[in-house]
Amino acid sequence: MRLFGNALPDEVRAADLPTGEKALAGAVGTDGVVLVGTRDALYVGERRIPWETVEKADWSQDASTLTVTEVGSWGEVRPVHVVPLDEPGRLLELVRERVTASVVLQRHVPIRGRRGVFVIARRAPRGDQPVQWVYEFEEGVDPDDPEVRRRAAAALEVVRGEVGHDL
């Protein structure tokens, strides 16, 4: 049974995917970039982005662009992919479903007043890899402050201990 129908652009059907991965949805950007969504990852051109490493994906109806931001390390530039799409087809639905499904847990932990961090646990779709634990600083919290970083790391460990490391 096909989840997203047969309406894949020729460029998406022709994409060279690793063995075991199959295009479920896709689109071709107005700039020629081919996007392919599989069960396990989003391909943006030649780049494979596992769903659990997509921090966020935003669709701008006004600009007709899909912006995909990858999870990164604090202090490093996070890869961002902006693709203009005239016809996103079912790709947007797949992106939303897969990214949402990768989030196992998200909990806000206050550090300074009501502001703090989000402790997030994410899992690959196949579930054969360990849960990835991260924390994200809330707007207005200074991640360069050593006390904030210490408390954020402690918050992550507390949440992991409460729910179990492997969920």
N, C-alpha and C positions, 0 to 999 in steps of 0.2 A: 504494500500500500504506500503510495507516495503522499508524503505529508504536505508538500507545497506545490503539487501540480507539476505539469510538464513545461511550463512557460519559462524555461531558462534561456537566456541569450546564447547564441552559438559560441561566443568567446568564453562563457562560463562553462558550458558543456565540454569545451576543448581544453580546459585548464588541466595542467599536468599536476595531479595530486598524488601524494604518497599512497602506497597500497593500503587498503582498508578505509580510506577516506573517500566520501562521495559527496558531490555538490548537492546541497539541499535547497539553496537559494543563492542568488547572485545578481549582479548588475555590472554594467559597464559605465564608468564615469565619462562625463563629457570631455575629459582630458585623456581618455583612452585607458585609464587604470581599470583593471578587471578586479572585482571583488567577488570572492567565493566564500560562502558559509557552509561548513560541514558540521557534523556532530561535535567535532573536537576543537575546531579552530576557525578563525576568520583569516582569509588570505586577502591581503591588500597588495596587489601586484605580486611580486615574488616573496613578500614577507609573510610568514606564518605567525599568527598571533593566537595562542591558545586562549579559549574563552575566559579561563580563570585569571588571565593576565590583562584583561581589558578592564581598566579602572572605570571608564565610562564611555558611552557612545551617545552622541547628541545629534539629532536631526533638526536642521533649520529649514522649515518649510519656505520661509521668505527667500533664503539664499539657495535653496535646493542643494544643501551640502550635508554630508555625513562626516562628523568629526569623531574619530576614535582615539582615545587617550589610553596609553598603556600604563600599567602599574610600574612604578619606579622606586628608586631608593632616594631617601631624603638628601637634598643637596645636589642631586644629579638632574639633568634635564630629562623629562619624561618624553618618550617618543609620542608625537601627535601626528595623525594622518587625517588630512582634510581632502575629501573627494567630492567634487560636484557631480550630482546625479539628476538627470532629467526623469528617469524612470527607475525608482528603486525596487519596484515589484514587491516581492515578499521578503526581501532581504531585511528590511527594518523590523519586521515581526520576528524573524529568526534571531537577529542580533539581540533584541530585547529579551526574548525567551531564554537564550543561551547564557547571556551575561547574568540575568536574574537567577537562573538555575545554579550558577557557579557559587553564589553567595550562600553559605551555610549558616552564618551567624554574623550579625552586626550589632554591636552594643556601644552606646555612648557612655564614656566614663569621664566625669568632671575632674579637672586638674586645677584650674584657677577660677574660683567662683563656679558659674554654670558652664563655662567653656572648658573644653578638654580635648579628648581624642575619641576616635571611633576605632574600636577593636573589631577587626574583620577576619573571619575565617572563610577561605574559599577552597573549592575542590574542583578538580578536573572532571569532565562529564563521565568518563569511564570509571572513576572512583578507585583506580588501581594505583594512585599516587597519594602521598600523604597530604593532609590538609595544610594549606599555606596560611600562616598567621601573620597579620600585619596590623599596624595602627596608622591612622591618618590624623594629622593635627587639624583641629577645627580652626576656622578663620579667627584671627585675633589671639591665637596662642603662639608664643615665640618658641619655635622648635630649637633655636640656638641656645636657649637657656638650659644649662646642665641639669637644673632641678626639674624642669619640665620633661626633659628627655628621660631622666631617672624615673619619674613618676609614670610616664607613658609606658616604659618598659615593664614597670611593676604592675601596671593595670593590665597589660597584655598577659602577664603570667598569672594574675589572679583570675581573669576570665578563663584562660586555658585550664586552670586547675578546677574551676567550678563546673565546666562542661566536659572536660576530658580533652586531651591533646588531639585525639584522632576523631572526635565526634562520632 
